[in-house]
């Protein structure tokens, strides 16, 4: 893929996300300002999206706004996600059992990408969105993904990664992180305590979906999660046993 193609794709996505931020119709000049791009470039993108039915024009205001075509397309895509579709019922059950936010994610390069997020039932809860990415070393799902490596290969992988100090609690020493992950393997769950988001604790497990490895995490405020750690762990491992036993999640 050429650099120009990547830039064009970025601009289309930036343009659509501009409406998410603005929450109102935008003119060409508005879009150009928000994208930090020439009006001429925005004009071409807008013209194409208008022709394809993803935007509609508001003539009197010389502005545009997305149609529901994008939403309808997203619903069809989401409804047939091969991973989310298989696990959705189980994730909902896990959320109901724990009351906390449940996250489905998988490794993508040197990060974890969230595939699905079901927010908890509590007023104060961990919030996130599908499509967000998190570092491998500081997220519970990331640790679960790193644990898929052989014991001998893990130190080399951690040495290659940039172990950024995301919070004061992030483990940035490769040897200490390798020890943390190895100890967690024996328990079957991987835990972060304020390592990715301050005051948030997450407990995660790995799942092998016929050769496709994903992670499922339960996340919430540290004080509440710490008190419920045993129950959350049992709920996660119970879901894993159900899935490995071939029963529908």
LUMVO-428548 format. One record per residue: residue number from 1; x, y, z of N, C-alpha, C, CB in turn. Coordinates in pm, whole numbers, plus 50000, padded with zeros to 5 digits. Glycine has a CB too. Layout:
<sites>
<NUM,<X,Y,Z>,<X,Y,Z>,<X,Y,Z>,<X,Y,Z>>
...
</sites>
This chain:
<sites>
<1,<50085,49880,50000>,<50000,50000,50000>,<50088,50124,50000>,<49904,50001,50124>>
<2,<50061,50222,49914>,<50142,50342,49904>,<50113,50436,50018>,<50117,50412,49771>>
<3,<50208,50530,50041>,<50189,50629,50147>,<50067,50715,50120>,<50312,50716,50161>>
<4,<50041,50747,49990>,<49927,50831,49956>,<49796,50761,49988>,<49930,50869,49808>>
<5,<49792,50628,49967>,<49671,50552,49999>,<49646,50553,50149>,<49681,50408,49947>>
<6,<49752,50536,50227>,<49738,50538,50373>,<49688,50675,50418>,<49872,50503,50442>>
<7,<49744,50780,50362>,<49703,50916,50399>,<49557,50940,50364>,<49792,51019,50330>>
<8,<49514,50891,50249>,<49374,50909,50209>,<49280,50836,50303>,<49353,50860,50065>>
<9,<49319,50713,50341>,<49236,50637,50434>,<49228,50707,50568>,<49292,50495,50451>>
<10,<49341,50759,50615>,<49343,50833,50741>,<49248,50952,50736>,<49486,50880,50774>>
<11,<49249,51022,50624>,<49165,51142,50613>,<49017,51108,50610>,<49202,51220,50488>>
<12,<48980,50999,50545>,<48840,50957,50546>,<48795,50927,50688>,<48818,50833,50455>>
<13,<48877,50853,50761>,<48843,50820,50899>,<48842,50944,50988>,<48941,50717,50955>>
<14,<48939,51032,50968>,<48942,51158,51044>,<48817,51241,51016>,<49068,51240,51010>>
<15,<48775,51241,50890>,<48656,51319,50852>,<48533,51265,50924>,<48635,51315,50699>>
<16,<48516,51133,50924>,<48399,51074,50990>,<48405,51097,51142>,<48391,50922,50960>>
<17,<48525,51087,51198>,<48539,51109,51342>,<48519,51255,51381>,<48675,51063,51388>>
<18,<48535,51344,51285>,<48511,51486,51313>,<48365,51508,51352>,<48546,51573,51189>>
<19,<48275,51432,51290>,<48132,51445,51325>,<48104,51387,51464>,<48045,51374,51220>>
<20,<48182,51287,51503>,<48168,51231,51637>,<48202,51338,51741>,<48258,51107,51656>>
<21,<48310,51410,51715>,<48353,51515,51808>,<48259,51636,51805>,<48495,51560,51775>>
<22,<48219,51676,51683>,<48140,51799,51669>,<47994,51780,51709>,<48148,51849,51526>>
<23,<47940,51663,51676>,<47798,51633,51704>,<47705,51733,51637>,<47773,51633,51855>>
<24,<47742,51774,51516>,<47660,51869,51439>,<47707,51868,51294>,<47669,52014,51499>>
<25,<47627,51924,51202>,<47673,51935,51063>,<47797,52024,51054>,<47561,51993,50974>>
<26,<47882,51996,50957>,<48006,52071,50939>,<48019,52117,50794>,<48128,51985,50978>>
<27,<48072,52236,50778>,<48099,52289,50644>,<48236,52240,50597>,<48092,52444,50643>>
<28,<48267,52265,50472>,<48398,52227,50419>,<48510,52296,50496>,<48407,52261,50270>>
<29,<48491,52422,50527>,<48595,52495,50600>,<48610,52440,50742>,<48563,52646,50605>>
<30,<48497,52402,50804>,<48503,52339,50936>,<48586,52211,50930>,<48362,52309,50989>>
<31,<48555,52129,50831>,<48625,52001,50817>,<48773,52023,50789>,<48562,51918,50705>>
<32,<48804,52119,50704>,<48944,52147,50672>,<49020,52188,50797>,<48953,52258,50565>>
<33,<48957,52269,50881>,<49022,52311,51005>,<49044,52193,51099>,<48938,52419,51076>>
<34,<48942,52110,51111>,<48953,51997,51203>,<49051,51891,51155>,<48817,51933,51222>>
<35,<49064,51875,51023>,<49156,51777,50968>,<49294,51835,50941>,<49100,51719,50840>>
<36,<49305,51968,50956>,<49430,52038,50923>,<49474,52002,50781>,<49542,52002,51025>>
<37,<49376,52013,50690>,<49398,51975,50550>,<49343,52084,50459>,<49332,51838,50518>>
<38,<49392,52092,50335>,<49340,52191,50241>,<49192,52169,50213>,<49418,52187,50110>>
<39,<49120,52277,50188>,<48978,52267,50155>,<48959,52182,50031>,<48917,52407,50134>>
<40,<49052,52193,49937>,<49040,52117,49813>,<49042,51966,49839>,<49152,52154,49716>>
<41,<49127,51924,49933>,<49134,51781,49967>,<49005,51735,50032>,<49253,51752,50060>>
<42,<48952,51816,50123>,<48827,51782,50189>,<48711,51779,50091>,<48798,51882,50301>>
<43,<48715,51869,49992>,<48609,51874,49892>,<48600,51741,49818>,<48633,51988,49792>>
<44,<48714,51683,49780>,<48714,51555,49710>,<48658,51442,49795>,<48854,51521,49666>>
<45,<48696,51439,49923>,<48646,51336,50013>,<48495,51349,50032>,<48718,51342,50148>>
<46,<48451,51472,50057>,<48309,51498,50081>,<48227,51463,49957>,<48286,51644,50120>>
<47,<48277,51502,49840>,<48206,51473,49714>,<48186,51322,49697>,<48283,51531,49593>>
<48,<48292,51244,49724>,<48283,51098,49710>,<48183,51039,49809>,<48420,51035,49731>>
<49,<48189,51085,49934>,<48099,51032,50037>,<47954,51073,50011>,<48143,51080,50174>>
<50,<47934,51192,49953>,<47799,51233,49914>,<47746,51142,49804>,<47798,51380,49867>>
<51,<47830,51114,49705>,<47788,51028,49595>,<47757,50886,49641>,<47896,51024,49489>>
<52,<47832,50838,49740>,<47812,50701,49789>,<47701,50691,49893>,<47940,50649,49848>>
<53,<47641,50805,49930>,<47529,50804,50023>,<47566,50801,50170>,<47444,50690,49994>>
<54,<47693,50828,50201>,<47736,50829,50341>,<47724,50967,50405>,<47880,50780,50352>>
<55,<47710,51069,50324>,<47686,51205,50372>,<47566,51262,50297>,<47812,51296,50353>>
<56,<47500,51360,50358>,<47398,51435,50285>,<47422,51583,50310>,<47253,51392,50328>>
<57,<47381,51664,50213>,<47406,51807,50221>,<47291,51884,50281>,<47436,51860,50085>>
<58,<47326,51989,50352>,<47229,52084,50406>,<47252,52214,50331>,<47244,52102,50563>>
<59,<47179,52230,50218>,<47206,52337,50122>,<47211,52476,50179>,<47105,52334,50018>>
<60,<47112,52509,50261>,<47105,52645,50313>,<47225,52678,50400>,<46976,52665,50392>>
<61,<47280,52577,50467>,<47391,52600,50558>,<47526,52567,50494>,<47374,52518,50683>>
<62,<47521,52512,50370>,<47643,52468,50301>,<47725,52377,50392>,<47727,52590,50258>>
<63,<47655,52282,50453>,<47719,52188,50544>,<47676,52046,50507>,<47683,52219,50692>>
<64,<47743,51948,50565>,<47711,51808,50541>,<47703,51735,50675>,<47817,51742,50446>>
<65,<47636,51618,50670>,<47625,51535,50791>,<47610,51390,50747>,<47503,51580,50880>>
<66,<47662,51295,50825>,<47651,51153,50786>,<47506,51104,50783>,<47732,51067,50881>>
<67,<47477,51017,50688>,<47346,50951,50684>,<47352,50825,50771>,<47307,50915,50537>>
<68,<47241,50757,50782>,<47236,50634,50860>,<47298,50515,50785>,<47093,50601,50897>>
<69,<47344,50538,50662>,<47403,50427,50587>,<47525,50370,50660>,<47442,50472,50446>>
<70,<47604,50460,50717>,<47723,50416,50790>,<47684,50331,50911>,<47807,50537,50835>>
<71,<47580,50375,50984>,<47532,50300,51100>,<47478,50164,51059>,<47424,50379,51173>>
<72,<47400,50161,50950>,<47343,50034,50904>,<47453,49937,50862>,<47246,50058,50788>>
<73,<47554,49989,50793>,<47666,49903,50752>,<47741,49851,50874>,<47762,49980,50659>>
<74,<47761,49937,50973>,<47833,49896,51094>,<47757,49789,51169>,<47857,50017,51185>>
<75,<47623,49801,51173>,<47542,49701,51243>,<47554,49564,51178>,<47396,49744,51246>>
<76,<47552,49561,51045>,<47564,49434,50974>,<47702,49374,50999>,<47541,49453,50823>>
<77,<47805,49457,50992>,<47942,49409,51015>,<47955,49354,51156>,<48044,49522,50991>>
<78,<47907,49431,51256>,<47919,49389,51396>,<47842,49260,51423>,<47869,49499,51488>>
<79,<47726,49247,51359>,<47642,49129,51384>,<47705,49001,51331>,<47506,49148,51320>>
<80,<47801,49012,51242>,<47863,48893,51184>,<48012,48882,51217>,<47844,48894,51034>>
<81,<48057,48955,51320>,<48195,48941,51365>,<48215,48797,51412>,<48228,49043,51479>>
<82,<48309,48722,51354>,<48321,48579,51385>,<48361,48551,51529>,<48420,48516,51294>>
<83,<48432,48645,51594>,<48473,48624,51732>,<48368,48677,51828>,<48608,48693,51759>>
<84,<48326,48801,51807>,<48229,48863,51898>,<48097,48787,51898>,<48206,49010,51859>>
<85,<48052,48747,51779>,<47924,48676,51767>,<47926,48548,51849>,<47893,48644,51619>>
<86,<48037,48478,51849>,<48048,48351,51921>,<48048,48371,52072>,<48174,48278,51878>>
<87,<48105,48481,52119>,<48127,48499,52262>,<48030,48596,52329>,<48265,48546,52285>>
<88,<47951,48668,52253>,<47871,48777,52308>,<47783,48734,52425>,<47785,48837,52199>>
<89,<47711,48624,52410>,<47621,48581,52517>,<47700,48550,52645>,<47540,48458,52474>>
<90,<47814,48484,52629>,<47897,48453,52744>,<47953,48577,52810>,<48010,48364,52703>>
<91,<47989,48676,52731>,<48041,48802,52786>,<47932,48876,52863>,<48097,48891,52674>>
<92,<47811,48875,52810>,<47699,48937,52881>,<47673,48867,53014>,<47572,48933,52794>>
<93,<47679,48734,53013>,<47661,48659,53136>,<47769,48690,53238>,<47658,48511,53106>>
<94,<47892,48707,53190>,<48004,48741,53278>,<47984,48880,53337>,<48137,48735,53200>>
<95,<47938,48975,53256>,<47909,49109,53307>,<47801,49105,53414>,<47866,49201,53193>>
<96,<47696,49028,53390>,<47586,49019,53485>,<47630,48953,53615>,<47469,48941,53424>>
<97,<47718,48853,53603>,<47764,48781,53721>,<47857,48865,53808>,<47835,48653,53680>>
<98,<47939,48950,53745>,<48037,49028,53821>,<47992,49171,53846>,<48168,49030,53747>>
<99,<47904,49223,53761>,<47862,49362,53772>,<47962,49461,53716>,<47835,49395,53913>>
<100,<48076,49410,53668>,<48183,49497,53620>,<48193,49494,53467>,<48318,49456,53683>>
<101,<48272,49586,53413>,<48291,49595,53269>,<48369,49474,53217>,<48364,49724,53233>>
<102,<48322,49418,53107>,<48385,49301,53045>,<48440,49341,52909>,<48283,49183,53031>>
<103,<48562,49298,52882>,<48632,49337,52760>,<48681,49214,52686>,<48750,49431,52791>>
<104,<48661,49213,52556>,<48715,49110,52468>,<48822,49175,52381>,<48603,49043,52380>>
<105,<48940,49117,52377>,<49047,49176,52297>,<49142,49070,52243>,<49125,49277,52379>>
<106,<49228,49113,52152>,<49330,49023,52098>,<49454,49104,52062>,<49276,48946,51974>>
<107,<49562,49032,52046>,<49686,49100,52011>,<49683,49148,51867>,<49806,49006,52032>>
<108,<49729,49270,51847>,<49745,49327,51714>,<49878,49401,51713>,<49625,49423,51676>>
<109,<49979,49336,51656>,<50113,49394,51660>,<50167,49396,51802>,<50113,49537,51601>>
<110,<50210,49512,51846>,<50263,49527,51981>,<50160,49587,52076>,<50389,49613,51979>>
<111,<50033,49565,52047>,<49927,49621,52131>,<49812,49523,52140>,<49878,49758,52076>>
<112,<49717,49556,52226>,<49590,49483,52235>,<49481,49572,52177>,<49557,49441,52383>>
<113,<49399,49517,52090>,<49287,49592,52036>,<49159,49536,52098>,<49282,49584,51879>>
<114,<49074,49625,52147>,<48947,49584,52206>,<48848,49552,52094>,<48890,49694,52299>>
<115,<48794,49431,52094>,<48695,49388,51995>,<48553,49414,52043>,<48713,49240,51963>>
<116,<48532,49407,52173>,<48399,49429,52229>,<48415,49475,52373>,<48312,49300,52221>>
<117,<48329,49567,52414>,<48328,49616,52552>,<48184,49620,52600>,<48395,49757,52562>>
<118,<48157,49551,52709>,<48024,49553,52770>,<48038,49622,52905>,<47963,49407,52785>>
<119,<47987,49744,52916>,<48009,49822,53036>,<47937,49763,53157>,<47964,49965,53014>>
<120,<47997,49782,53274>,<47945,49727,53397>,<47813,49790,53440>,<48046,49744,53505>>
<121,<47754,49731,53542>,<47624,49774,53589>,<47633,49881,53697>,<47546,49655,53642>>
<122,<47754,49908,53744>,<47773,50005,53851>,<47775,50148,53796>,<47904,49976,53926>>
<123,<47735,50243,53881>,<47739,50384,53840>,<47883,50427,53813>,<47676,50474,53948>>
<124,<47973,50392,53904>,<48115,50418,53884>,<48178,50291,53830>,<48186,50465,54017>>
<125,<48226,50296,53706>,<48276,50176,53640>,<48386,50213,53541>,<48161,50101,53569>>
<126,<48458,50111,53497>,<48558,50131,53393>,<48487,50144,53259>,<48662,50013,53390>>
<127,<48524,50244,53182>,<48464,50264,53051>,<48571,50260,52942>,<48386,50398,53046>>
<128,<48535,50204,52830>,<48624,50196,52715>,<48537,50175,52592>,<48731,50080,52730>>
<129,<48600,50165,52476>,<48524,50147,52352>,<48593,50046,52263>,<48508,50281,52277>>
<130,<48514,49971,52187>,<48569,49879,52088>,<48656,49958,51991>,<48456,49803,52012>>
<131,<48769,49899,51955>,<48862,49965,51866>,<48977,50033,51938>,<48790,50065,51783>>
<132,<48964,50055,52068>,<49074,50114,52144>,<49191,50015,52150>,<49029,50154,52287>>
<133,<49311,50068,52157>,<49429,49983,52172>,<49499,50014,52304>,<49526,50003,52053>>
<134,<49557,49912,52363>,<49628,49924,52491>,<49763,49854,52479>,<49543,49864,52607>>
<135,<49863,49899,52555>,<49994,49833,52551>,<49986,49689,52601>,<50096,49911,52635>>
<136,<50070,49605,52546>,<50072,49466,52590>,<50116,49453,52736>,<50165,49385,52501>>
<137,<50220,49529,52773>,<50283,49506,52903>,<50204,49560,53021>,<50417,49568,52904>>
<138,<50112,49656,52996>,<50043,49720,53108>,<49895,49682,53118>,<50054,49869,53095>>
<139,<49846,49600,53026>,<49705,49560,53027>,<49693,49413,53062>,<49638,49587,52890>>
<140,<49584,49377,53128>,<49564,49238,53170>,<49553,49145,53049>,<49439,49226,53258>>
<141,<49480,49187,52947>,<49469,49105,52826>,<49605,49096,52758>,<49364,49163,52728>>
<142,<49681,49204,52760>,<49815,49202,52702>,<49904,49099,52769>,<49878,49339,52712>>
<143,<49898,49092,52902>,<49976,48991,52974>,<49932,48850,52933>,<49961,49009,53127>>
<144,<49800,48832,52917>,<49749,48701,52874>,<49800,48665,52736>,<49597,48701,52876>>
<145,<49813,48765,52648>,<49864,48740,52514>,<50014,48709,52517>,<49837,48860,52423>>
<146,<50087,48780,52600>,<50232,48756,52613>,<50258,48617,52671>,<50297,48864,52701>>
<147,<50167,48570,52755>,<50183,48439,52817>,<50174,48325,52716>,<50080,48419,52925>>
<148,<50129,48353,52594>,<50122,48251,52491>,<50261,48213,52439>,<50035,48298,52377>>
<149,<50359,48298,52467>,<50497,48269,52425>,<50558,48165,52516>,<50583,48398,52425>>
<150,<50654,48090,52464>,<50729,47996,52546>,<50805,48072,52654>,<50826,47913,52459>>
<151,<50827,48005,52765>,<50903,48066,52875>,<51037,48119,52825>,<50925,47966,52989>>
<152,<51100,48044,52736>,<51232,48083,52686>,<51224,48204,52593>,<51296,47967,52613>>
<153,<51111,48220,52523>,<51098,48330,52426>,<51048,48458,52490>,<51003,48290,52315>>
<154,<50984,48448,52608>,<50924,48565,52670>,<51026,48674,52703>,<50852,48524,52795>>
<155,<51140,48645,52764>,<51236,48752,52795>,<51282,48830,52671>,<51356,48695,52864>>
<156,<51304,48761,52561>,<51345,48830,52438>,<51236,48923,52388>,<51381,48727,52329>>
<157,<51111,48877,52395>,<50999,48961,52349>,<50984,49084,52437>,<50867,48879,52348>>
<158,<50995,49066,52567>,<50984,49180,52659>,<51100,49276,52640>,<50978,49132,52804>>
<159,<51217,49222,52607>,<51332,49308,52580>,<51314,49390,52454>,<51457,49225,52570>>
<160,<51238,49337,52359>,<51214,49410,52234>,<51109,49518,52249>,<51170,49313,52125>>
<161,<51009,49494,52337>,<50900,49590,52352>,<50946,49716,52426>,<50785,49525,52427>>
<162,<50881,49826,52394>,<50904,49951,52467>,<50814,49948,52590>,<50875,50078,52377>>
<163,<50870,49922,52705>,<50791,49910,52828>,<50771,50048,52890>,<50861,49814,52930>>
<164,<50678,50122,52832>,<50654,50260,52875>,<50589,50263,53013>,<50565,50333,52774>>
<165,<50620,50369,53088>,<50563,50390,53221>,<50426,50455,53205>,<50657,50478,53312>>
<166,<50322,50373,53187>,<50187,50425,53162>,<50130,50491,53287>,<50095,50312,53115>>
<167,<50148,50427,53401>,<50109,50483,53531>,<50224,50458,53628>,<49973,50420,53585>>
<168,<50212,50510,53749>,<50316,50487,53849>,<50329,50339,53884>,<50285,50566,53975>>
<169,<50222,50261,53861>,<50223,50120,53898>,<50267,50028,53784>,<50087,50079,53945>>
<170,<50289,50081,53664>,<50327,49997,53550>,<50459,49926,53576>,<50337,50081,53422>>
<171,<50461,49798,53545>,<50586,49720,53558>,<50668,49742,53431>,<50557,49565,53580>>
<172,<50781,49809,53445>,<50863,49840,53328>,<50995,49765,53327>,<50889,49990,53322>>
<173,<51021,49687,53430>,<51140,49603,53433>,<51106,49469,53367>,<51191,49582,53579>>
<174,<51179,49434,53262>,<51146,49315,53184>,<51151,49188,53268>,<51241,49301,53066>>
<175,<51250,49176,53357>,<51262,49056,53439>,<51144,49044,53537>,<51395,49058,53516>>
<176,<51106,49157,53596>,<50993,49156,53690>,<50863,49124,53619>,<50981,49291,53762>>
<177,<50848,49175,53497>,<50725,49148,53420>,<50719,49001,53379>,<50718,49239,53296>>
<178,<50834,48945,53339>,<50838,48804,53301>,<50801,48717,53421>,<50978,48765,53249>>
<179,<50848,48753,53539>,<50815,48678,53660>,<50665,48690,53691>,<50899,48730,53780>>
<180,<50610,48810,53674>,<50467,48832,53698>,<50383,48745,53606>,<50432,48981,53680>>
<181,<50418,48741,53478>,<50342,48664,53380>,<50356,48515,53405>,<50388,48698,53239>>
<182,<50476,48470,53438>,<50498,48328,53464>,<50420,48280,53585>,<50647,48300,53485>>
<183,<50415,48362,53690>,<50340,48326,53810>,<50190,48321,53780>,<50368,48427,53924>>
<184,<50144,48411,53693>,<50002,48416,53659>,<49959,48295,53576>,<49971,48544,53583>>
<185,<50051,48241,53496>,<50018,48123,53414>,<49963,48010,53502>,<50142,48075,53337>>
<186,<50025,47991,53616>,<49986,47881,53704>,<49845,47901,53760>,<50085,47867,53819>>
<187,<49804,48027,53776>,<49672,48058,53830>,<49565,48060,53721>,<49675,48191,53903>>
<188,<49607,48081,53597>,<49512,48084,53486>,<49452,48220,53458>,<49402,47988,53512>>
<189,<49488,48320,53540>,<49439,48457,53517>,<49554,48555,53531>,<49325,48493,53616>>
<190,<49540,48668,53462>,<49645,48769,53457>,<49586,48900,53508>,<49702,48786,53311>>
<191,<49658,48966,53598>,<49601,49078,53672>,<49685,49204,53656>,<49587,49043,53820>>
<192,<49617,49317,53643>,<49682,49448,53653>,<49613,49525,53765>,<49675,49527,53516>>
<193,<49694,49591,53843>,<49643,49674,53953>,<49691,49817,53933>,<49689,49618,54093>>
<194,<49612,49893,53861>,<49648,50031,53833>,<49765,50047,53739>,<49679,50101,53959>>
<195,<49799,49944,53663>,<49916,49948,53575>,<49887,50012,53440>,<49968,49808,53554>>
<196,<49761,50008,53399>,<49723,50067,53271>,<49639,50193,53289>,<49646,49966,53186>>
<197,<49549,50189,53385>,<49469,50306,53424>,<49474,50313,53576>,<49320,50296,53371>>
<198,<49517,50426,53628>,<49527,50440,53773>,<49392,50411,53839>,<49576,50582,53811>>
<199,<49396,50339,53949>,<49277,50305,54028>,<49185,50204,53961>,<49199,50430,54057>>
<200,<49232,50140,53855>,<49152,50036,53789>,<49227,49903,53796>,<49122,50073,53640>>
<201,<49156,49801,53835>,<49211,49665,53839>,<49141,49580,53735>,<49195,49601,53982>>
<202,<49215,49494,53667>,<49157,49405,53567>,<49209,49264,53588>,<49189,49453,53425>>
<203,<49121,49167,53567>,<49156,49026,53572>,<49121,48967,53436>,<49082,48951,53691>>
<204,<49218,48902,53371>,<49197,48852,53235>,<49236,48706,53223>,<49274,48935,53135>>
<205,<49179,48641,53123>,<49218,48504,53088>,<49235,48497,52937>,<49112,48400,53137>>
<206,<49305,48397,52890>,<49320,48373,52746>,<49219,48267,52704>,<49465,48330,52711>>
<207,<49179,48273,52578>,<49088,48174,52520>,<49142,48133,52384>,<48943,48231,52508>>
<208,<49147,48005,52359>,<49188,47953,52228>,<49062,47915,52151>,<49285,47829,52243>>
<209,<49031,47995,52051>,<48913,47970,51969>,<48955,47899,51840>,<48838,48102,51937>>
<210,<48993,47775,51853>,<49034,47699,51736>,<49157,47756,51668>,<48923,47693,51638>>
<211,<49256,47794,51748>,<49380,47849,51694>,<49384,48000,51695>,<49400,47801,51555>>
<212,<49274,48066,51721>,<49269,48213,51731>,<49266,48248,51879>,<49143,48272,51655>>
<213,<49374,48310,51927>,<49384,48341,52070>,<49327,48479,52099>,<49530,48331,52116>>
<214,<49236,48487,52194>,<49179,48614,52238>,<49189,48620,52389>,<49031,48630,52190>>
<215,<49162,48737,52444>,<49161,48754,52588>,<49030,48814,52634>,<49277,48841,52632>>
<216,<48985,48774,52751>,<48865,48829,52812>,<48904,48884,52948>,<48751,48721,52825>>
<217,<48865,49008,52976>,<48900,49072,53102>,<48776,49128,53170>,<49003,49183,53081>>
<218,<48781,49130,53301>,<48682,49200,53384>,<48757,49314,53452>,<48613,49103,53491>>
<219,<48704,49436,53440>,<48776,49552,53491>,<48684,49644,53569>,<48842,49629,53377>>
<220,<48738,49704,53673>,<48661,49797,53755>,<48750,49867,53855>,<48547,49725,53826>>
<221,<48694,49951,53940>,<48772,50021,54042>,<48848,49923,54131>,<48680,50110,54127>>
<222,<48970,49956,54167>,<49056,49865,54243>,<48990,49819,54372>,<49189,49932,54274>>
<223,<48931,49913,54447>,<48877,49875,54578>,<48768,49769,54566>,<48823,49998,54650>>
<224,<48686,49779,54462>,<48577,49684,54444>,<48628,49552,54386>,<48468,49744,54354>>
<225,<48719,49562,54290>,<48772,49443,54225>,<48858,49361,54321>,<48854,49482,54103>>
<226,<48933,49428,54406>,<49018,49356,54501>,<48933,49272,54595>,<49104,49454,54581>>
<227,<48822,49326,54641>,<48734,49253,54731>,<48668,49134,54661>,<48626,49346,54787>>
<228,<48646,49148,54530>,<48575,49043,54455>,<48669,48959,54369>,<48469,49106,54366>>
<229,<48800,48969,54391>,<48898,48901,54304>,<48871,48751,54290>,<49038,48923,54358>>
<230,<48844,48684,54400>,<48821,48539,54394>,<48696,48506,54313>,<48809,48481,54536>>
<231,<48589,48583,54334>,<48464,48558,54262>,<48479,48588,54113>,<48351,48643,54322>>
<232,<48551,48696,54081>,<48574,48732,53941>,<48657,48625,53872>,<48643,48870,53930>>
<233,<48761,48579,53941>,<48846,48473,53885>,<48765,48347,53858>,<48961,48441,53981>>
<234,<48680,48311,53952>,<48597,48191,53935>,<48501,48207,53818>,<48518,48162,54063>>
<235,<48445,48326,53801>,<48352,48350,53690>,<48424,48341,53556>,<48285,48488,53705>>
<236,<48543,48397,53548>,<48621,48390,53424>,<48657,48246,53389>,<48749,48474,53437>>
<237,<48710,48173,53486>,<48751,48036,53460>,<48631,47945,53433>,<48832,47982,53577>>
<238,<48516,47980,53492>,<48395,47905,53463>,<48351,47922,53319>,<48282,47947,53555>>
<239,<48361,48045,53269>,<48329,48070,53128>,<48425,47995,53037>,<48332,48220,53097>>
<240,<48552,47995,53073>,<48652,47925,52992>,<48622,47775,52988>,<48793,47950,53046>>
<241,<48587,47719,53102>,<48554,47576,53107>,<48432,47545,53022>,<48531,47532,53251>>
<242,<48331,47633,53027>,<48212,47614,52944>,<48248,47611,52796>,<48109,47724,52972>>
<243,<48331,47706,52756>,<48368,47715,52615>,<48454,47597,52572>,<48441,47845,52587>>
<244,<48548,47559,52655>,<48635,47447,52619>,<48559,47316,52622>,<48755,47440,52713>>
<245,<48449,47315,52701>,<48369,47194,52707>,<48273,47181,52590>,<48292,47189,52835>>
<246,<48271,47288,52504>,<48189,47281,52383>,<48050,47334,52400>,<48182,47143,52336>>
<247,<48016,47382,52522>,<47882,47437,52541>,<47878,47579,52491>,<47839,47430,52688>>
<248,<47764,47625,52448>,<47749,47759,52393>,<47769,47859,52505>,<47610,47778,52327>>
<249,<47843,47968,52472>,<47867,48074,52571>,<47746,48160,52585>,<47988,48160,52533>>
</sites>
